[in-house]
Amino acid sequence: MIQLNLRILVFLVILTVAGVLVNGFLLGRPWSTVLIMCVAFAKYLLVAFYFMELRKAHNSWKFVTVVLGGLIVLVVILVVAGG
């Protein structure tokens, strides 16, 4: 279990660095927000399912977490793309 948590933590750090690099290299480009939000959504899911142990929860909680997070990401992308 400790090994899995360490792997998830390292992957979260890699995703954070990827988000910073995308922001640095693609700043102002139309797809930079989409990429950054996708990376943030992946990090959100990893934290929720592994560190908050949502993977052991009832399926309805898993569904609500994924759908709500996806809707938030979609709204932010649409607001930024439209503005």
KOLDRENKOL-399741 format. One record per atom (N, C-alpha, C, CB): residue number from 1; atom name; z, x, y. Coordinates in nm, 2 decimals. Atoms other than C-alpha are relative to their C-alpha. Glycine has a CB too. Layout:
<pts>
PT   n atom     pz     px     py
PT NUM   CA      Z      X      Y
...
</pts>
This chain:
<pts>
PT   n atom     pz     px     py
PT   1    N   0.00   0.08  -0.12
PT   1   CA   0.00   0.00   0.00
PT   1    C   0.00   0.09   0.13
PT   1   CB   0.12  -0.09   0.00
PT   2    N   0.00  -0.09  -0.12
PT   2   CA   0.08   0.28   0.24
PT   2    C  -0.13   0.06   0.02
PT   2   CB   0.11   0.11  -0.02
PT   3    N   0.13  -0.06  -0.01
PT   3   CA  -0.25   0.44   0.16
PT   3    C  -0.10  -0.09   0.07
PT   3   CB  -0.05   0.05  -0.14
PT   4    N   0.09   0.10  -0.05
PT   4   CA  -0.44   0.12   0.24
PT   4    C   0.03  -0.02   0.15
PT   4   CB   0.01  -0.13  -0.07
PT   5    N  -0.04   0.01  -0.14
PT   5   CA  -0.25   0.08   0.57
PT   5    C  -0.05   0.12   0.08
PT   5   CB   0.15  -0.02   0.02
PT   6    N   0.04  -0.12  -0.07
PT   6   CA  -0.33   0.43   0.67
PT   6    C  -0.15   0.00   0.01
PT   6   CB   0.04   0.13  -0.08
PT   7    N   0.15   0.01  -0.01
PT   7   CA  -0.70   0.38   0.59
PT   7    C  -0.04  -0.10   0.11
PT   7   CB  -0.06  -0.04  -0.14
PT   8    N   0.03   0.10  -0.10
PT   8   CA  -0.70   0.06   0.80
PT   8    C   0.03   0.05   0.14
PT   8   CB   0.08  -0.13  -0.03
PT   9    N  -0.03  -0.05  -0.13
PT   9   CA  -0.53   0.24   1.08
PT   9    C  -0.10   0.10   0.05
PT   9   CB   0.14   0.07  -0.01
PT  10    N   0.10  -0.10  -0.03
PT  10   CA  -0.78   0.53   1.07
PT  10    C  -0.13  -0.07   0.04
PT  10   CB  -0.03   0.10  -0.11
PT  11    N   0.12   0.07  -0.03
PT  11   CA  -1.07   0.28   1.07
PT  11    C   0.02  -0.07   0.14
PT  11   CB  -0.03  -0.11  -0.11
PT  12    N  -0.02   0.06  -0.13
PT  12   CA  -0.91   0.10   1.37
PT  12    C  -0.02   0.10   0.11
PT  12   CB   0.14  -0.06   0.01
PT  13    N   0.02  -0.11  -0.10
PT  13   CA  -0.90   0.43   1.56
PT  13    C  -0.15   0.03   0.01
PT  13   CB   0.08   0.12  -0.04
PT  14    N   0.14  -0.03  -0.01
PT  14   CA  -1.26   0.49   1.47
PT  14    C  -0.07  -0.11   0.07
PT  14   CB  -0.06   0.01  -0.14
PT  15    N   0.06   0.11  -0.07
PT  15   CA  -1.36   0.14   1.59
PT  15    C   0.04   0.01   0.15
PT  15   CB   0.05  -0.13  -0.06
PT  16    N  -0.03  -0.01  -0.15
PT  16   CA  -1.17   0.20   1.92
PT  16    C  -0.08   0.11   0.06
PT  16   CB   0.15   0.04   0.01
PT  17    N   0.08  -0.11  -0.05
PT  17   CA  -1.35   0.53   1.97
PT  17    C  -0.15  -0.05   0.01
PT  17   CB   0.00   0.13  -0.09
PT  18    N   0.14   0.06   0.00
PT  18   CA  -1.68   0.35   1.89
PT  18    C  -0.01  -0.09   0.12
PT  18   CB  -0.03  -0.07  -0.13
PT  19    N   0.01   0.08  -0.12
PT  19   CA  -1.60   0.09   2.16
PT  19    C   0.00   0.07   0.13
PT  19   CB   0.12  -0.10  -0.01
PT  20    N   0.00  -0.08  -0.12
PT  20   CA  -1.52   0.35   2.41
PT  20    C  -0.14   0.07   0.02
PT  20   CB   0.11   0.11   0.00
PT  21    N   0.13  -0.06  -0.01
PT  21   CA  -1.85   0.53   2.34
PT  21    C  -0.11  -0.10   0.03
PT  21   CB  -0.03   0.07  -0.14
PT  22    N   0.10   0.11  -0.03
PT  22   CA  -2.05   0.21   2.35
PT  22    C   0.01  -0.03   0.15
PT  22   CB   0.02  -0.12  -0.08
PT  23    N  -0.02   0.03  -0.14
PT  23   CA  -1.89   0.14   2.69
PT  23    C  -0.05   0.11   0.09
PT  23   CB   0.15  -0.03   0.02
PT  24    N   0.04  -0.12  -0.08
PT  24   CA  -1.96   0.49   2.82
PT  24    C  -0.15   0.02   0.00
PT  24   CB   0.07   0.12  -0.05
PT  25    N   0.15  -0.03   0.00
PT  25   CA  -2.32   0.52   2.71
PT  25    C  -0.09  -0.12   0.03
PT  25   CB  -0.04   0.05  -0.14
PT  26    N   0.08   0.12  -0.02
PT  26   CA  -2.44   0.16   2.74
PT  26    C   0.05  -0.09   0.11
PT  26   CB  -0.01  -0.08  -0.13
PT  27    N  -0.06   0.08  -0.11
PT  27   CA  -2.25   0.05   3.05
PT  27    C  -0.11  -0.06   0.08
PT  27   CB   0.09   0.09   0.08
PT  28    N   0.10   0.07  -0.09
PT  28   CA  -2.45  -0.21   3.24
PT  28    C  -0.12  -0.05  -0.08
PT  28   CB  -0.04   0.09   0.10
PT  29    N   0.11   0.05   0.08
PT  29   CA  -2.70  -0.28   2.96
PT  29    C   0.04  -0.13  -0.06
PT  29   CB  -0.04   0.10  -0.11
PT  30    N  -0.03   0.13   0.04
PT  30   CA  -2.73  -0.63   2.84
PT  30    C   0.08  -0.01  -0.14
PT  30   CB  -0.12  -0.08  -0.01
PT  31    N  -0.06   0.01   0.13
PT  31   CA  -2.62  -0.57   2.48
PT  31    C   0.13   0.08  -0.02
PT  31   CB  -0.09   0.05  -0.11
PT  32    N  -0.12  -0.07   0.01
PT  32   CA  -2.32  -0.35   2.56
PT  32    C   0.12  -0.09  -0.02
PT  32   CB   0.02   0.09   0.12
PT  33    N  -0.11   0.09   0.02
PT  33   CA  -2.09  -0.65   2.59
PT  33    C   0.00  -0.06  -0.14
PT  33   CB  -0.01  -0.12   0.10
PT  34    N   0.01   0.05   0.14
PT  34   CA  -2.21  -0.79   2.26
PT  34    C   0.05   0.10  -0.10
PT  34   CB  -0.15  -0.04  -0.04
PT  35    N  -0.05  -0.10   0.09
PT  35   CA  -2.15  -0.47   2.08
PT  35    C   0.15   0.02   0.01
PT  35   CB  -0.07   0.14   0.02
PT  36    N  -0.15  -0.02  -0.02
PT  36   CA  -1.80  -0.42   2.24
PT  36    C   0.08  -0.12  -0.06
PT  36   CB   0.03   0.02   0.15
PT  37    N  -0.07   0.12   0.06
PT  37   CA  -1.70  -0.78   2.15
PT  37    C   0.00   0.00  -0.15
PT  37   CB  -0.06  -0.12   0.06
PT  38    N   0.01   0.00   0.15
PT  38   CA  -1.82  -0.74   1.79
PT  38    C   0.10   0.11  -0.05
PT  38   CB  -0.14   0.04  -0.04
PT  39    N  -0.10  -0.10   0.04
PT  39   CA  -1.61  -0.42   1.76
PT  39    C   0.14  -0.05   0.02
PT  39   CB  -0.02   0.13   0.08
PT  40    N  -0.13   0.06  -0.03
PT  40   CA  -1.31  -0.60   1.92
PT  40    C   0.03  -0.11  -0.10
PT  40   CB   0.00  -0.06   0.14
PT  41    N  -0.02   0.10   0.10
PT  41   CA  -1.36  -0.89   1.68
PT  41    C   0.04   0.06  -0.14
PT  41   CB  -0.12  -0.09  -0.01
PT  42    N  -0.03  -0.06   0.13
PT  42   CA  -1.36  -0.66   1.38
PT  42    C   0.14   0.06   0.00
PT  42   CB  -0.10   0.12  -0.03
PT  43    N  -0.14  -0.05  -0.01
PT  43   CA  -1.04  -0.49   1.50
PT  43    C   0.10  -0.11  -0.01
PT  43   CB   0.01   0.08   0.13
PT  44    N  -0.09   0.12   0.00
PT  44   CA  -0.88  -0.83   1.56
PT  44    C   0.02  -0.05  -0.15
PT  44   CB  -0.06  -0.12   0.08
PT  45    N  -0.01   0.04   0.14
PT  45   CA  -0.96  -0.93   1.20
PT  45    C   0.08   0.09  -0.09
PT  45   CB  -0.14  -0.02  -0.06
PT  46    N  -0.08  -0.10   0.08
PT  46   CA  -0.83  -0.61   1.05
PT  46    C   0.15  -0.01   0.03
PT  46   CB  -0.05   0.14   0.03
PT  47    N  -0.15   0.00  -0.03
PT  47   CA  -0.50  -0.63   1.24
PT  47    C   0.06  -0.13  -0.05
PT  47   CB   0.02   0.00   0.15
PT  48    N  -0.05   0.13   0.04
PT  48   CA  -0.46  -1.00   1.16
PT  48    C   0.01  -0.01  -0.16
PT  48   CB  -0.09  -0.12   0.04
PT  49    N  -0.01   0.02   0.14
PT  49   CA  -0.54  -0.98   0.79
PT  49    C   0.08   0.11  -0.07
PT  49   CB  -0.14   0.00  -0.05
PT  50    N  -0.07  -0.11   0.07
PT  50   CA  -0.38  -0.64   0.70
PT  50    C   0.14   0.02   0.06
PT  50   CB  -0.08   0.12   0.00
PT  51    N  -0.13  -0.03  -0.05
PT  51   CA  -0.10  -0.57   0.94
PT  51    C   0.09  -0.12   0.02
PT  51   CB  -0.01   0.08   0.13
PT  52    N  -0.08   0.12  -0.02
PT  52   CA   0.01  -0.93   1.00
PT  52    C   0.00  -0.08  -0.14
PT  52   CB  -0.06  -0.09   0.11
PT  53    N   0.01   0.05   0.14
PT  53   CA  -0.06  -1.00   0.62
PT  53    C  -0.05  -0.14   0.00
PT  53   CB   0.14   0.01  -0.06
PT  54    N   0.06   0.14   0.01
PT  54   CA  -0.27  -1.31   0.69
PT  54    C  -0.08  -0.02  -0.13
PT  54   CB  -0.09  -0.01   0.12
PT  55    N   0.08   0.01   0.13
PT  55   CA  -0.46  -1.23   0.37
PT  55    C   0.08  -0.07  -0.11
PT  55   CB  -0.05   0.13  -0.05
PT  56    N  -0.08   0.06   0.10
PT  56   CA  -0.16  -1.37   0.18
PT  56    C   0.03  -0.15   0.05
PT  56   CB   0.13   0.07  -0.01
PT  57    N  -0.03   0.13  -0.06
PT  57   CA  -0.15  -1.69   0.40
PT  57    C  -0.09  -0.10  -0.07
PT  57   CB  -0.01   0.00   0.15
PT  58    N   0.08   0.11   0.05
PT  58   CA  -0.29  -2.03   0.32
PT  58    C  -0.14   0.01   0.06
PT  58   CB   0.06  -0.14   0.03
PT  59    N   0.14  -0.01  -0.04
PT  59   CA  -0.67  -2.06   0.34
PT  59    C  -0.03  -0.06   0.14
PT  59   CB  -0.09  -0.06  -0.10
PT  60    N   0.03   0.06  -0.13
PT  60   CA  -0.65  -2.29   0.64
PT  60    C   0.04   0.09   0.12
PT  60   CB   0.09  -0.13   0.01
PT  61    N  -0.04  -0.10  -0.11
PT  61   CA  -0.47  -2.02   0.85
PT  61    C  -0.11   0.10   0.01
PT  61   CB   0.13   0.06  -0.03
PT  62    N   0.11  -0.09   0.00
PT  62   CA  -0.74  -1.78   0.75
PT  62    C  -0.12  -0.05   0.08
PT  62   CB  -0.04   0.05  -0.14
PT  63    N   0.11   0.06  -0.06
PT  63   CA  -1.01  -2.02   0.85
PT  63    C   0.02  -0.02   0.16
PT  63   CB  -0.03  -0.14  -0.06
PT  64    N  -0.03   0.01  -0.15
PT  64   CA  -0.85  -2.10   1.19
PT  64    C   0.00   0.13   0.07
PT  64   CB   0.14  -0.07   0.02
PT  65    N   0.00  -0.13  -0.07
PT  65   CA  -0.80  -1.74   1.27
PT  65    C  -0.14   0.05   0.02
PT  65   CB   0.08   0.10  -0.08
PT  66    N   0.14  -0.04  -0.01
PT  66   CA  -1.16  -1.65   1.20
PT  66    C  -0.08  -0.08   0.10
PT  66   CB  -0.07   0.01  -0.14
PT  67    N   0.08   0.09  -0.08
PT  67   CA  -1.31  -1.95   1.37
PT  67    C   0.04   0.01   0.15
PT  67   CB   0.01  -0.15  -0.04
PT  68    N  -0.05  -0.01  -0.14
PT  68   CA  -1.09  -1.93   1.68
PT  68    C  -0.04   0.14   0.06
PT  68   CB   0.15  -0.01   0.00
PT  69    N   0.04  -0.13  -0.05
PT  69   CA  -1.15  -1.55   1.72
PT  69    C  -0.15   0.00   0.02
PT  69   CB   0.04   0.11  -0.10
PT  70    N   0.14   0.01  -0.02
PT  70   CA  -1.52  -1.61   1.67
PT  70    C  -0.05  -0.08   0.12
PT  70   CB  -0.07  -0.05  -0.12
PT  71    N   0.03   0.08  -0.12
PT  71   CA  -1.53  -1.88   1.93
PT  71    C   0.03   0.07   0.13
PT  71   CB   0.08  -0.13  -0.01
PT  72    N  -0.03  -0.07  -0.12
PT  72   CA  -1.35  -1.67   2.18
PT  72    C  -0.10   0.11   0.03
PT  72   CB   0.14   0.07  -0.01
PT  73    N   0.10  -0.11  -0.01
PT  73   CA  -1.59  -1.38   2.12
PT  73    C  -0.13  -0.06   0.05
PT  73   CB  -0.03   0.08  -0.13
PT  74    N   0.13   0.06  -0.03
PT  74   CA  -1.89  -1.62   2.15
PT  74    C   0.01  -0.05   0.15
PT  74   CB  -0.03  -0.12  -0.09
PT  75    N  -0.01   0.04  -0.14
PT  75   CA  -1.76  -1.77   2.48
PT  75    C  -0.01   0.12   0.10
PT  75   CB   0.13  -0.08   0.02
PT  76    N   0.00  -0.12  -0.08
PT  76   CA  -1.70  -1.43   2.63
PT  76    C  -0.14   0.06   0.01
PT  76   CB   0.09   0.11  -0.04
PT  77    N   0.14  -0.05   0.00
PT  77   CA  -2.05  -1.32   2.53
PT  77    C  -0.09  -0.09   0.08
PT  77   CB  -0.06   0.02  -0.14
PT  78    N   0.08   0.09  -0.07
PT  78   CA  -2.21  -1.63   2.67
PT  78    C   0.03   0.00   0.15
PT  78   CB   0.02  -0.14  -0.05
PT  79    N  -0.03   0.00  -0.14
PT  79   CA  -2.02  -1.61   3.00
PT  79    C  -0.05   0.13   0.06
PT  79   CB   0.16   0.00   0.02
PT  80    N   0.05  -0.13  -0.05
PT  80   CA  -2.11  -1.24   3.05
PT  80    C  -0.15   0.00   0.00
PT  80   CB   0.05   0.12  -0.08
PT  81    N   0.14   0.01   0.01
PT  81   CA  -2.47  -1.30   2.94
PT  81    C  -0.06  -0.09   0.11
PT  81   CB  -0.05  -0.03  -0.14
PT  82    N   0.05   0.10  -0.10
PT  82   CA  -2.51  -1.60   3.17
PT  82    C   0.03   0.04   0.14
PT  82   CB   0.07  -0.13  -0.03
PT  83    N  -0.03  -0.04  -0.14
PT  83   CA  -2.36  -1.43   3.47
PT  83    C  -0.05   0.13   0.05
PT  83   CB   0.15   0.01   0.02
</pts>
